[in-house]
Every structure is written in structure tokens, then in C-alpha cells.
Amino acid sequence: MTIEHTFQVRPVAVGDPEVQPLLDGLAFEYETRYGANNELTRFPDSDFAPPDGAFLILVENGETIAGGAFRRYDEVTAELKRIWTHPGHRRRGLGELVVRELENEAVRRGYRRVYLTTGPRQPEAVALYIRAGYRPLFDVTAYPGAMGPHPFEKELSVPE
């Protein structure tokens, strides 16, 4: 898929006003799919700040259209969180771009592996991570509603 590069990739702090559309969009998605939940408050904002974490957004014409973050999972592993694309901008390959940019930043921070989970009611996220080369750590043939979070992992290509 070809992506038009009419946007900017920006590193931001969680408290940056440009992040709010992403967090509001995620809150709506999670509540619509799972009901009341604490997914966006499970980790302190400091987890997504340098040196161990990062938060990136894609901005087009002054609008936050996609983004995501990572935090330290262990000494060599970054955990991807908060991956989101505005509903009006989906099917443009932006999710894959966000994941790739986060992976590149994780490598720059010294991580060699990525771990993530997505929920059983997010089949488009499962498809995204499989397309991006992530290995499912769950039975992909099982009925999604019969299990909890869907974990994935990927080894990162670290330059020599």
C-alpha cells in the first residue's frame, strides 16, 4: 500500500494537547467495544516518556490522525500501547506506519524485541500486527471471544 506523505510524524509528551484526540478516540473505541474499562489509566504517563518510552503522533493539516506509544516491558523489550488511527483516515496504511516508526524509535533506544497485546474485539488490530510481522502468542484458530488479551511479539532488526 502506498502512503501519501502529507503528514508529519511528531514525538510528543502524553500531556501534549495534540495527543488528546488520540486518547479521546481510544477511550471511545474501548468503551464501545468493551464497556467501562481502565485501559487508558493502567500505566502512568511517565511510562511513555524518554528514556524508556515514547509517544508518536501523525499530524495532517493540523489534525492528529494516528499515533501510538511504547513503554519498557523489560530490559530488551518495548511494549507497544495506544495504537490508534482516526476513523476518517483508516485504510491508508497509517497504523502500519505508526508501528514501524515506533519500532524504529525502540531500536534507537536500545530495545531488541517488541511485545504487545490487543483485545479479542479488535480483529483489525490483530490483522495489522500480523501484516507487520508480529508472531501471535495465542491460538489464532480459537474463537476470539473465548479468550482474553491477544499477545504478540516481534524481534527487532538491530543495525550492526
C-alpha positions as CSV (number, residue, x, y, z in Angstrom):
1,M,0.0,0.0,0.0
2,T,1.3,3.4,-0.9
3,I,1.0,6.1,1.7
4,E,0.8,9.8,0.8
5,H,3.3,11.7,2.9
6,T,1.1,14.8,3.6
7,F,1.6,14.5,7.3
8,Q,4.3,14.8,10.0
9,V,5.5,12.2,12.5
10,R,6.0,14.0,15.8
11,P,7.3,12.8,19.1
12,V,5.1,14.2,21.9
13,A,4.6,14.1,25.6
14,V,1.4,12.4,26.8
15,G,0.1,15.7,28.2
16,D,0.6,17.5,24.9
17,P,-2.8,18.8,23.6
18,E,-2.1,17.2,20.2
19,V,-2.4,13.8,21.9
20,Q,-5.9,14.4,23.2
21,P,-7.7,13.4,20.0
22,L,-5.9,10.1,20.1
23,L,-6.7,9.4,23.7
24,D,-10.4,10.5,23.2
25,G,-10.6,8.2,20.2
26,L,-9.1,5.3,22.1
27,A,-11.4,5.9,25.0
28,F,-14.5,5.8,22.7
29,E,-13.2,2.7,20.9
30,Y,-12.5,0.8,24.2
31,E,-15.8,1.8,25.8
32,T,-17.8,0.9,22.6
33,R,-16.1,-2.5,22.3
34,Y,-15.6,-3.5,26.0
35,G,-17.7,-1.2,28.1
36,A,-16.3,0.6,31.1
37,N,-12.5,-0.2,31.5
38,N,-9.3,1.2,32.8
39,E,-7.0,0.6,29.8
40,L,-6.0,4.2,29.4
41,T,-5.2,4.7,33.1
42,R,-3.4,1.4,33.8
43,F,0.0,2.9,33.4
44,P,1.4,6.3,34.5
45,D,2.1,8.8,31.8
46,S,5.7,8.7,32.8
47,D,6.0,5.2,31.3
48,F,5.6,6.7,27.9
49,A,8.3,9.3,28.3
50,P,12.0,9.1,27.4
51,P,14.4,7.5,28.1
52,D,12.3,4.2,28.4
53,G,9.2,5.2,26.5
54,A,8.0,7.3,23.6
55,F,4.7,8.7,22.2
56,L,4.5,9.5,18.5
57,I,1.6,11.1,16.6
58,L,0.9,11.6,12.9
59,V,-0.4,15.1,12.1
60,E,-2.1,16.1,8.8
61,N,-3.3,19.6,8.2
62,G,-3.1,20.4,11.9
63,E,-5.1,17.3,12.9
64,T,-3.9,14.3,14.9
65,I,-4.8,11.4,12.6
66,A,-2.9,8.5,14.1
67,G,-0.3,7.6,16.7
68,G,0.9,5.2,19.3
69,A,3.4,4.7,22.1
70,F,5.7,2.3,23.8
71,R,6.9,1.7,27.3
72,R,9.6,-0.5,28.8
73,Y,8.4,-4.1,29.3
74,D,11.8,-5.5,30.3
75,E,15.5,-4.6,29.7
76,V,15.4,-5.6,26.0
77,T,11.7,-5.4,25.2
78,A,9.4,-2.4,24.4
79,E,5.7,-2.8,24.8
80,L,3.5,-1.1,22.2
81,K,0.4,0.7,23.5
82,R,-2.1,3.2,22.4
83,I,-2.0,2.4,18.7
84,W,-4.9,4.4,17.0
85,T,-6.0,5.8,13.7
86,H,-8.8,8.3,13.3
87,P,-11.8,6.5,11.8
88,G,-11.8,9.0,8.9
89,H,-8.3,8.1,8.0
90,R,-8.3,4.3,8.2
91,R,-7.3,2.0,5.3
92,R,-4.5,4.3,4.3
93,G,-1.7,2.2,6.0
94,L,-1.2,4.7,8.8
95,G,-1.4,2.0,11.5
96,E,1.4,0.1,9.9
97,L,3.4,3.4,9.6
98,V,2.9,4.1,13.3
99,V,4.0,0.6,14.3
100,R,7.1,0.9,12.0
101,E,8.0,4.3,13.4
102,L,7.6,3.1,17.0
103,E,9.8,0.1,16.2
104,N,12.5,2.3,14.7
105,E,12.4,4.5,17.8
106,A,12.5,1.4,20.1
107,V,15.7,0.3,18.3
108,R,17.3,3.7,18.7
109,R,16.5,3.4,22.5
110,G,18.3,0.0,22.6
111,Y,15.4,-2.4,22.5
112,R,15.7,-5.6,20.6
113,R,12.2,-7.0,20.9
114,V,8.6,-5.7,21.0
115,Y,5.7,-7.1,22.9
116,L,2.0,-6.0,22.7
117,T,-1.5,-7.1,23.4
118,T,-4.7,-6.3,21.7
119,G,-8.3,-7.2,22.7
120,P,-10.5,-10.0,21.3
121,R,-12.9,-7.5,19.9
122,Q,-10.3,-5.8,17.7
123,P,-9.8,-8.0,14.6
124,E,-8.5,-5.2,12.6
125,A,-5.7,-4.7,15.1
126,V,-4.9,-8.5,15.0
127,A,-4.7,-8.2,11.2
128,L,-2.4,-5.1,11.5
129,Y,0.1,-6.8,13.7
130,I,0.2,-10.0,11.6
131,R,0.8,-7.9,8.5
132,A,3.6,-6.0,10.4
133,G,5.4,-9.3,11.1
134,Y,4.3,-9.9,14.7
135,R,4.1,-13.5,15.9
136,P,0.8,-14.3,17.7
137,L,1.3,-15.9,21.2
138,F,-2.2,-17.2,21.2
139,D,-4.3,-19.7,19.2
140,V,-5.3,-17.8,16.1
141,T,-7.8,-20.6,15.3
142,A,-9.8,-20.2,18.5
143,Y,-12.9,-18.1,18.8
144,P,-11.7,-14.6,19.7
145,G,-14.4,-14.0,22.3
146,A,-13.3,-17.2,24.2
147,M,-10.0,-15.7,25.3
148,G,-8.7,-12.6,26.8
149,P,-6.0,-10.3,25.5
150,H,-4.2,-11.4,22.3
151,P,-0.4,-11.1,22.9
152,F,2.1,-10.7,20.1
153,E,5.9,-10.4,19.9
154,K,8.5,-9.4,17.3
155,E,12.3,-9.4,17.2
156,L,13.6,-6.1,16.0
157,S,16.3,-5.7,13.4
158,V,19.2,-4.0,15.2
159,P,21.9,-2.5,13.0
160,E,25.3,-4.0,13.4
